Amino acid sequence: MPARSSSKFRVMTKASRDAALAALPTQERLSQAPVEQVTERDADGWPVTHCRAVDTVGRLIRGGMLDVDCGDAADRFRRDFHRARFEPLCAADLRRVRGAGGHEEILDAVEDARQRVWEAMNHLGGLATPAGSVVWHVIGLESTLRDWALRQVLGAGRTLRQEVATGILIGALGVLNGYYGQRRRHRR
C-alpha cells in the first residue's frame, strides 16, 4: 500500500485541472441556456476560470449590436454593483453572532463600490431616467431586458417594446463606456 502524503493540500496537476474544467458545465445546464468559460482574476489577483451564463450583453455582443468595450463597461458596472451589495436577495452572514442585533459596519471596499456606482448612475442621469433604470435593473440586478421593458409604462399605459428597450440599453452602455474611458484618461 502506498504511503499517504502528509500534506493537507492536494496538488492539482494540469491533467486533473483540464479534466475538471471539461466537466463544467453539465449537459443538463447546457440544455437551459448558452454558457461560456471565463477566466477572471479574483479579489486576491489569482486567475480563476469559471462558467458564466451568456446574458443579455453577451447576446448583443455575439449578434454584433454591441461593441466589446461597451460589454467591458457593463461588466465593470456589474462588479461594482455586486461589491456594493445592492442585490435585494442575499443569504445571511454566517459569521454574525446569532441574536446580536444591530447592523455591522460597512466595509471600505463596499463604500468605495457604492460611490463608483453612484457616480456612474449620476452620469447616466439617475435612476429615474431610462438609461439609468435599464443599467440598474438589467446590468446591476441582472433582470431580463424583457422584464424591464414590461415594467416601463409610457403615455396612455403602453409598455415599452423589446426593440426600443434594446436600443436604450445599447445607448446607455455607450454612455457608460464613455464615462469609464474618461475616468481612465483622467487618472493618467
C-alpha positions in Angstrom: 0.0 0.0 0.0 1.5 3.4 -1.0 2.3 5.9 1.8 -0.1 8.7 2.1 1.1 12.3 1.7 1.3 14.2 5.0 0.4 17.4 3.3 -3.1 18.8 3.9 -3.3 20.2 0.4 -3.6 18.1 -2.8 -1.6 19.4 -5.7 -3.7 19.6 -8.8 -1.9 18.5 -12.0 -2.5 20.1 -15.4 -4.3 16.9 -16.5 -6.6 16.9 -13.4 -7.3 20.6 -13.9 -8.2 20.2 -17.5 -10.5 17.2 -16.6 -12.2 19.4 -14.0 -12.7 22.2 -16.5 -14.0 19.8 -19.1 -16.6 18.6 -16.6 -18.1 22.1 -16.3 -20.9 22.7 -17.1 -23.1 19.6 -17.1 -25.2 18.6 -20.0 -28.3 19.5 -18.1 -27.0 23.0 -17.6 -26.1 23.3 -21.3 -29.6 22.5 -22.3 -31.0 25.5 -20.4 -29.1 28.5 -21.9 -25.7 29.2 -23.5 -22.8 29.1 -21.2 -19.2 30.3 -21.7 -16.0 29.7 -19.8 -14.5 32.9 -18.4 -11.1 33.5 -16.9 -11.0 36.4 -14.5 -9.0 37.5 -11.5 -10.4 37.1 -8.0 -10.1 39.7 -5.2 -6.5 38.5 -4.4 -5.4 38.7 -8.1 -5.3 35.0 -8.8 -6.7 33.8 -12.1 -10.0 31.9 -11.8 -11.8 30.0 -14.6 -15.5 29.5 -14.2 -18.6 29.2 -16.3 -21.0 32.1 -16.8 -24.3 32.1 -18.5 -24.4 34.3 -21.6 -26.5 37.2 -20.5 -28.2 40.0 -22.5 -25.0 41.9 -23.0 -23.2 38.7 -24.2 -26.0 38.1 -26.7 -25.8 41.7 -28.0 -22.0 41.3 -28.5 -22.4 38.0 -30.3 -25.1 39.5 -32.5 -22.8 42.4 -33.5 -25.1 45.0 -32.0 -22.7 46.0 -29.2 -19.0 46.7 -29.0 -16.8 44.7 -26.8 -15.7 47.9 -24.9 -19.3 48.5 -24.0 -19.5 44.9 -22.8 -16.5 45.6 -20.6 -18.2 48.7 -19.2 -21.2 46.6 -18.4 -19.0 44.0 -16.6 -17.3 46.8 -14.6 -20.6 48.2 -13.5 -21.9 44.7 -12.6 -18.8 44.0 -10.5 -19.1 47.3 -8.7 -22.8 46.7 -8.2 -22.2 43.3 -6.6 -19.3 44.7 -4.4 -21.6 47.4 -3.2 -24.1 44.8 -2.1 -27.1 46.3 -3.7 -28.7 42.9 -4.5 -32.1 42.7 -2.8 -31.9 38.9 -2.0 -28.8 37.9 0.0 -28.0 35.0 2.3 -27.5 35.7 5.9 -23.9 36.3 7.0 -22.9 33.1 8.8 -20.1 34.9 10.7 -22.6 37.1 12.6 -23.4 36.1 16.1 -26.9 34.9 16.4 -29.2 37.3 18.2 -26.6 40.1 18.3 -29.0 42.6 16.8 -27.8 45.8 15.1 -26.0 46.1 11.8 -22.4 45.6 11.1 -20.2 48.4 9.8 -20.0 48.9 6.1 -16.6 47.9 4.8 -14.4 50.4 3.0 -14.5 48.3 -0.2 -18.3 48.3 -0.1 -18.4 52.0 0.4 -16.0 52.6 -2.4 -18.0 50.4 -4.8 -21.2 52.3 -3.8 -19.6 55.6 -4.6 -18.5 54.3 -8.0 -22.0 53.0 -8.7 -23.5 56.3 -7.6 -21.2 58.3 -9.8 -21.9 56.1 -12.8 -25.7 56.4 -12.2 -25.4 60.2 -11.9 -23.5 60.2 -15.3 -26.4 58.3 -16.8 -28.9 60.8 -15.5 -30.0 59.0 -12.3 -32.2 56.0 -11.6 -35.4 57.8 -12.9 -34.1 58.1 -16.4 -34.5 55.3 -19.0 -30.7 54.9 -19.3 -30.1 54.7 -15.6 -33.1 52.5 -15.0 -32.0 49.9 -17.6 -28.4 49.8 -16.4 -29.6 49.4 -12.8 -32.1 46.7 -13.5 -30.6 44.7 -16.4 -26.9 45.1 -15.7 -26.9 45.5 -11.9 -29.8 43.4 -10.7 -29.4 41.1 -13.8 -33.1 41.2 -14.7 -34.0 40.3 -18.2 -34.4 43.1 -20.7 -37.9 41.8 -21.5 -39.0 42.1 -17.8 -37.6 45.6 -17.6 -39.4 46.6 -20.7 -42.7 45.3 -19.4 -42.3 47.3 -16.2 -41.8 50.6 -18.1 -45.1 52.3 -18.8 -45.3 55.1 -21.5 -48.1 57.6 -22.0 -51.6 56.0 -22.3 -50.4 53.0 -20.3 -48.5 51.3 -23.1 -45.4 49.2 -22.2 -42.1 49.5 -23.9 -41.4 47.4 -27.0 -38.4 44.9 -26.9 -36.6 46.7 -29.8 -36.9 50.1 -28.1 -35.6 48.6 -24.8 -32.6 47.1 -26.6 -31.8 50.4 -28.2 -32.0 52.2 -24.8 -29.6 49.5 -23.3 -27.1 49.9 -26.2 -27.2 53.7 -25.8 -26.8 53.6 -22.1 -23.9 51.2 -22.3 -22.2 53.5 -24.9 -22.6 56.4 -22.4 -21.2 54.2 -19.6 -18.3 53.2 -21.7 -17.5 56.8 -22.4 -17.7 57.6 -18.7 -15.3 54.8 -17.8 -13.0 55.9 -20.6 -13.0 59.5 -19.2 -12.1 58.2 -15.8 -9.2 56.2 -17.1 -7.9 59.2 -19.0 -8.4 61.5 -16.0 -6.4 59.1 -13.7 -3.4 59.2 -16.1 
